[in-house]
Amino acid sequence: MAQETYDGVDLVVTRKGAIRAGAGEYGLIPGSMGTGSYVVLGLGNGASYCSASHGAGRRMSRSKAKRTFTVADLEAQTTGVECRKDAGVIDEIPGA
């Protein structure tokens, strides 16, 4: 949460699911557990409150992922990726 001013109006901006992307500001957009992340440079677009979306998005809910996938699936989908590979993170599996 940050106090920012746009078009002369003082606002409190909460970026749930987004990062600040002010002009010339670097940001990090993380991929899923099975993909890389991206370093980005903000454009400072006031119409979007200098924000950019982040994250990989989801194909299914966390609860459905827990019902659908196993630890073996997690291990297979994250082969070569240094990450936790236990039941506690199945909801973050790349297939979800």
N, C-alpha and C positions, 0 to 999 in steps of 0.2 A: 504494500500500500504506500502510495506516495502523493504528496501535495504538488500539483502541477497546474500551470495556467495555459489555457487554450482560448484563443479569440477574446482575450481579456477577462475570462471567467476563471476564478480559482476553483479547482476541483480536487477531490480525493480520488485517485485512480487505483483500482485494484486490477491486476493483470493475472487473473486465473486462466491458465491455458495460453498465456502469451508472455513475451519478454518486452522490455523497453527497447525501442529501436530509434533513438534520436539520431539526428543527422551526424554521421561520422562515428557513432558509437558501435563498438563491437559487441556481438552477442553470441551465444551458443545455443543452437537448436539441437537437442539430443535426439538420436534415433532410438529404435527399439533395442532390446537386448541383443538382437542379431544383426544390427546395422551400425554404420558409423554415425558420427555427429557432424554438424556443419557449423563452421565459424562464419558469421554473417556481419555485414556492415549496414547499420541503420540508415534509412533515407530521410527520417524526420517528417513523415507524413502526418500533418496535424489532423487530417480527417479520420485517421485511425488512432488518434491520441498517441502518436509516436510508438505504436505497438506492432509486434509481429507475432504470428502464431508460433507455438513451439510444440514439440512432441511428435510422435509418430502416428497418433490416432489409434483407434481400436476398431476391430471388426466385430467384437463381441464384448459383453459385459464381463466384469471380473468374476462374478459368480458362475457364469456359463463357462468361462475358461477353466475355472477350478473343477467343474464337473466334466469337462471335455478332455482335458489333457492330463498326462501322468508325468512323473519325474523323468521317466525314460524319454518321453516326447521332448521335454525341456532340454535334456542332455543332447539329444539328436539335433534339435533346432539351434542350439548354441555351441555346436562343435567349433573349436578354435577361438571362442570368445571367452575371455577371462571374466567370469561372473559367478554369482551364487547359482547352484543347481540343486535346489531342494524344494520341498513342498511349499515352503513359505513364500516363494516367488513365482509359483506356477501361473498366477494371474497376469504376470508380466511377460509370458512366453511370446516370442515373435508371432506365432500363429493367431494370437488373440487380437 
